Amino acid sequence: GRTGWIEATDRGKSWTRRAAMDLQPVGGTNPSPGFFYVFSQRPRPDAIYFMTDGEFAPEVAAEIAGLNAQSDVPIHCIAFGTREAEPLMRRIAQQSGGTYTFVALGGVP
């Protein structure tokens, strides 16, 4: 139910941990609403960590680049378990000055 940034205090970090543990994944992968939200916040973030375990529409990379055009926020992209989104994640990271990392699940590279 919170909106806006949460302070990185012990209390804020504790709340965030609890809230993240309560999240339940539903539906497909559509990162656009999250990016629209984060780029509407003030102040703008210093960095974004974008994590996914799924594939998403190719036009999302251009959409993110457009949102980030004036901010120049590095977007660090992390793909979990599947390399399906790797080309797009690499593109988003490269366009923003961020990094790309793949994390294998269950020891499978």
C-alpha positions in Angstrom: 0.0 0.0 0.0 3.0 2.3 0.0 3.9 4.7 -2.8 7.0 6.6 -3.3 10.5 5.9 -2.1 11.2 4.1 1.2 14.2 5.3 3.3 17.1 2.9 3.5 16.9 2.9 7.3 16.8 -0.3 9.3 13.0 0.1 9.6 12.6 0.7 5.9 14.8 -2.2 5.0 12.9 -4.5 7.4 9.6 -3.4 5.8 10.9 -4.0 2.3 12.1 -7.5 3.2 8.8 -8.5 4.7 6.9 -7.0 1.7 9.1 -8.7 -0.8 8.5 -12.1 0.9 4.8 -11.6 0.6 4.9 -11.0 -3.2 3.3 -13.7 -5.4 4.1 -13.8 -9.1 1.1 -13.8 -11.4 0.7 -13.6 -15.1 3.4 -13.0 -17.7 6.4 -10.7 -17.7 5.5 -7.0 -18.4 8.1 -4.7 -16.9 6.7 -1.5 -18.5 4.4 -0.4 -15.6 7.3 -0.7 -13.2 9.5 1.5 -15.3 6.8 4.0 -15.9 6.3 4.2 -12.1 10.0 4.5 -11.1 10.7 7.2 -13.7 7.7 9.2 -12.4 9.2 9.3 -8.9 11.1 12.3 -7.5 13.9 12.3 -6.9 14.9 10.0 -9.8 16.8 6.9 -8.8 20.6 6.7 -8.9 20.4 3.2 -10.3 17.8 0.6 -11.2 18.1 -3.2 -10.7 15.8 -4.9 -13.2 15.4 -8.6 -12.4 13.3 -11.1 -14.4 12.9 -14.8 -15.0 10.9 -14.4 -18.1 10.8 -13.1 -21.7 9.0 -9.8 -22.5 8.0 -7.9 -25.7 11.0 -6.5 -27.7 9.5 -3.0 -27.8 10.0 -2.7 -24.0 13.7 -2.0 -24.5 13.0 1.1 -26.7 10.3 2.2 -24.2 12.7 2.0 -21.3 15.4 3.9 -23.4 12.8 6.6 -24.1 11.9 6.9 -20.4 15.5 7.1 -19.4 16.6 9.5 -22.1 16.6 12.6 -19.9 17.7 10.8 -16.7 20.6 8.7 -17.8 20.0 6.2 -14.9 22.2 3.0 -15.2 19.9 0.0 -15.3 21.6 -3.2 -14.0 19.8 -6.2 -15.5 19.7 -9.6 -13.9 18.1 -12.6 -15.6 17.3 -15.7 -13.5 17.1 -19.3 -14.7 16.4 -18.7 -18.4 18.3 -16.9 -21.0 15.2 -16.1 -23.1 15.3 -12.4 -22.3 19.1 -12.1 -22.5 19.3 -10.1 -25.8 16.9 -7.6 -24.5 18.4 -7.4 -21.0 21.9 -6.9 -22.5 20.5 -4.1 -24.7 18.8 -2.3 -21.8 21.9 -2.5 -19.7 24.1 -1.3 -22.6 21.8 1.6 -23.5 21.7 2.8 -20.0 25.3 2.3 -18.9 24.3 -0.6 -16.6 25.5 -4.2 -16.4 24.0 -7.5 -17.3 24.2 -10.7 -15.2 22.8 -14.1 -15.7 22.0 -16.2 -12.6 21.6 -19.9 -13.2 19.1 -21.8 -11.0 20.0 -25.1 -9.6 23.5 -25.0 -10.8 22.6 -25.0 -14.5 24.5 -22.4 -16.4 
